[in-house]
Amino acid sequence: MEMSQCSEGILMELERLRKELYGMVQKGTETLTSPEIYKASITLDKLIVKFLQQKYYAN
C-alpha cells in the first residue's frame, strides 16, 4: 500500500472522529463527559500511532 493511500485512510478516520465529536456538541452536549473524552482521546492516540507506524515502518 502506498503512503498516500495510508495517509488517506488516516485522514478519513480523523474526519469521522471530528464529525463524531462535533455531532455530540451539536446535539446539545456542550461539555463532553469523561467517558466521551476518554474514548475520543484513545481513538486519536490510535490514529497517531497508526500514522507514525505507516510513515516510519512502511519501507
N, C-alpha and C positions, 0 to 999 in steps of 0.2 A: 504494500500500500504506500502510495506517495505521501510525502509530508503535507502537501496541500490538501489531500483527501482527509488525512488525520486531523489537521487543523480545522477543516470544515466541520467534521463531526463534533469536535470540541466546541466550536462556535455555536453549533446548533443546540448542544446541551446547555451551554451558558444562556442562550436566548430562552430556552424552555424554563430554566431556573429563574431568570429575570421576570418572565411573564407570570410564573407562579407566585413570586414574591409581590409583584405589583398587583396581581389579582387579589391577594389577601388584603392589601391596603384598600383597593377599590371596593371590596365587599363590606367595608366599614370597620375592618380591623385595623385601626390606626397604629396600634402598637403590637408588634409580633410577640407571641408568648415565648417563654423559654424553650419549650419543645420545638416550636417552629423555627426559632433562631438556631437551635442546635442542629436540626435537620438541614437547614439551608447551609450552615457552616460546614457540616460533614460533606454535603454534596459538592460544595465549592472546593473543599480540600481535595476530594477525589478527582475533580476535574483538573486541578492544578497539577497533581501528581501524574495524571494521565498525560497531560500536555508535556511535562518535563521528561517523562519516560519516552514519549514519541520523539521529542526533539533531540535528546541526547543518546538514546539507545536504539534508534531505528536503523542505524547503519549496519 
